[in-house]
Amino acid sequence: MAKKILVVDDDAHIREVVQFALEKAGLDTIEAGDGRRALEVFSRTTVDLVILDITMPEIDGLAVCREIRKSSDIPILFLSSRADEVDRVVGLEIGGDDYVTKPFSPRELVARVQVILKRALAKPAEAPDVRELSRGAVRLDIPGHAAYWRDKKIQLTATEFSILKTFLRHPEQVLSREQLIEAAYDNDISISDRTIDSHIRHVRDKYAKVGCKEIVETVHGVGYKLGSCR
């Protein structure tokens, strides 16, 4: 079955362009013109990914994302204007998987959606016999796409899960931002260093809330490495 995408934007023309591009790529779509309607649709419809405009009246995209993240780790791709750099960073920190800047290329948008869906929904292509990765008290259930610290389950987005999985596969290695981008995204997708920094900060915050203070260490001038995980 085709994956279903919820497209949320208060601009009807943008919704039309996005839906046309996605449906041309073989994806099903459903739309919402504002944040309130988006939450209503999400509560009663099974979707595989949400494309979410940040700037909307009444309930903006950031508030919608926060509400969705209370109960779901479904992939979320933000749409944002060039003037909203702070909002884009905040969007990633509260649980967004990626963002596309307006004005955008429909082809790039579809490519990013497909990368996220592949990462979130497909079984890992490499090392299919590896069902679990662990280090100290940190554990990843690969087939179940679940993360744990001791006996506590941590809700990670698809991108965050992919980044942490990369650290656990290379527990002693310092990984550059470029290596993490390559692991989390397809090579033909342009991702900024700030995007990776935001995802790592979000992973740190989630683990810190349950008592894990050193999930990822910064190696200044080089990149990041897995922390002690105790």
C-alpha positions in Angstrom: 0.0 0.0 0.0 1.1 3.5 -0.7 2.3 5.5 2.3 -0.1 8.3 3.4 1.3 11.8 4.0 -0.6 14.5 6.0 0.1 17.9 4.4 -0.5 20.9 6.7 -0.2 24.5 5.4 -2.5 27.4 5.6 -1.7 28.3 2.0 -3.9 26.3 -0.4 -1.6 26.8 -3.3 1.4 25.2 -1.4 -0.8 22.3 -0.3 -1.8 21.7 -3.9 1.8 21.8 -5.1 3.0 19.5 -2.4 0.2 17.0 -2.9 0.7 16.9 -6.6 4.4 16.2 -6.2 3.8 13.5 -3.6 1.0 11.8 -5.5 3.1 11.9 -8.7 5.7 9.9 -6.7 3.2 7.3 -5.8 2.3 8.5 -2.3 -1.2 9.1 -0.9 -2.0 12.5 0.7 -4.5 14.1 3.0 -4.5 17.8 3.8 -5.2 20.2 6.6 -5.3 24.0 6.3 -4.5 24.9 9.9 -3.0 23.4 13.1 -6.4 22.6 14.7 -7.6 20.7 11.7 -4.3 18.9 11.5 -4.6 17.6 15.0 -8.2 16.5 14.3 -7.1 14.6 11.2 -4.1 13.1 12.9 -6.3 11.8 15.8 -8.6 9.8 13.5 -6.4 9.0 10.5 -3.4 6.7 10.2 -0.6 8.5 8.3 3.0 7.7 7.8 4.5 11.2 7.8 3.5 14.8 8.5 4.6 17.7 6.4 4.0 20.7 8.7 4.2 24.4 8.0 5.7 26.3 11.0 3.9 29.6 10.5 0.1 29.2 10.8 -2.6 31.2 12.6 -4.1 30.0 15.9 -2.1 26.8 16.4 1.3 27.0 14.7 3.4 24.1 13.4 5.6 24.0 16.5 2.6 23.6 18.8 1.2 20.9 16.5 4.5 19.0 16.7 4.7 19.2 20.5 1.1 17.8 20.7 1.9 14.9 18.3 5.1 14.1 20.1 3.1 13.5 23.3 1.8 10.2 21.8 3.7 9.5 18.6 7.2 9.3 17.0 5.8 9.6 13.5 8.2 11.4 11.2 7.6 15.2 10.8 9.1 17.3 8.1 8.8 21.1 8.7 8.2 23.7 6.0 9.7 27.1 7.0 10.5 30.5 5.5 14.1 31.7 5.2 13.4 34.3 7.9 12.5 31.6 10.4 16.0 30.2 11.2 15.3 30.1 14.9 12.0 28.4 14.4 13.7 25.8 12.2 16.2 25.0 14.9 13.5 24.9 17.6 11.4 22.6 15.3 14.2 20.1 15.2 14.8 20.3 18.9 11.2 19.5 19.8 11.1 16.5 17.6 11.1 17.3 13.9 13.1 15.0 11.6 13.9 17.5 8.9 12.9 20.8 7.3 12.6 22.3 3.9 12.9 26.0 3.3 10.4 28.0 1.3 10.5 28.6 -1.6 11.3 24.9 -2.1 11.8 22.5 -5.0 9.0 19.9 -5.1 11.5 17.4 -6.3 13.8 18.1 -3.3 10.7 17.8 -0.9 9.8 14.4 -2.4 13.4 13.2 -2.1 13.5 14.2 1.6 10.2 12.6 2.3 11.4 9.3 0.7 14.6 9.4 2.7 12.7 9.8 5.9 10.1 7.1 5.1 12.9 4.7 4.1 14.7 5.3 7.3 11.6 5.1 9.5 9.7 2.3 7.9 12.1 0.0 6.1 14.0 -2.7 7.9 17.8 -2.0 8.1 19.4 -3.2 4.8 22.8 -3.7 6.4 23.5 -6.4 9.1 19.9 -7.7 9.1 20.9 -10.3 11.7 21.7 -7.6 14.3 18.6 -7.2 16.4 20.0 -5.2 19.3 22.8 -2.8 20.0 23.9 -1.8 23.5 26.5 0.0 25.4 26.4 0.4 29.2 22.7 1.0 30.1 21.8 2.2 26.6 20.1 -0.3 24.4 18.4 -0.2 20.9 15.9 -2.8 19.7 16.6 -2.5 16.0 13.5 -4.4 14.5 11.2 -2.8 17.1 12.8 0.7 16.5 12.8 1.2 20.3 15.4 2.9 22.5 16.0 2.2 26.2 18.1 3.5 29.0 18.1 0.9 31.8 14.4 -0.1 32.0 13.1 3.2 30.6 11.9 3.6 27.1 13.0 6.7 25.2 10.9 8.1 22.4 13.2 9.0 19.5 12.3 10.2 16.1 13.5 8.2 13.1 16.5 10.6 12.6 17.5 10.5 16.3 17.3 6.7 16.3 19.5 6.5 13.2 22.1 8.8 14.7 22.2 6.9 18.0 22.4 3.6 16.1 25.5 5.0 14.3 27.2 5.9 17.6 26.5 2.4 19.1 27.9 0.7 16.0 31.1 2.8 16.4 31.3 3.2 20.2 35.0 4.1 20.4 35.1 6.3 17.3 34.8 10.1 17.1 32.3 10.8 14.3 32.4 14.0 12.4 29.2 15.8 11.5 29.7 14.8 7.9 29.8 11.1 8.9 26.6 11.5 10.9 24.9 13.3 8.1 25.9 10.5 5.7 24.6 7.8 8.1 21.3 9.6 8.8 20.5 10.9 5.3 21.1 10.0 1.7 24.3 11.5 0.2 22.3 13.5 -2.4 20.4 15.4 0.3 22.0 18.7 1.5 21.9 18.9 5.3 23.6 21.6 7.4 25.8 21.0 10.4 23.3 22.9 12.5 20.7 20.3 11.8 22.9 17.5 13.1 23.8 19.6 16.2 20.0 20.1 16.9 19.3 16.4 16.6 22.1 15.5 19.0 21.0 18.2 21.5 17.6 16.7 21.4 18.9 13.1 22.0 20.9 14.5 24.9 17.9 16.2 26.4 15.7 13.1 26.2 18.3 10.9 27.9 19.2 13.6 30.5 15.5 13.6 31.6 15.8 10.0 32.7 19.1 10.3 34.3 21.7 9.6 31.6 23.9 12.6 31.6 26.6 11.6 29.1 24.9 9.9 26.1 26.9 11.9 23.6 30.2 13.7 24.2 31.5 16.6 22.1 35.1 16.4 20.9 35.9 20.0 20.1 37.1 20.6 16.6 36.4 17.0 15.5 32.8 15.9 16.2 31.0 13.7 18.6 31.4 10.3 20.2 29.3 8.0 22.4 29.4 8.9 26.0 29.9 6.6 29.0 26.2 5.6 29.0 26.1 4.8 32.7 
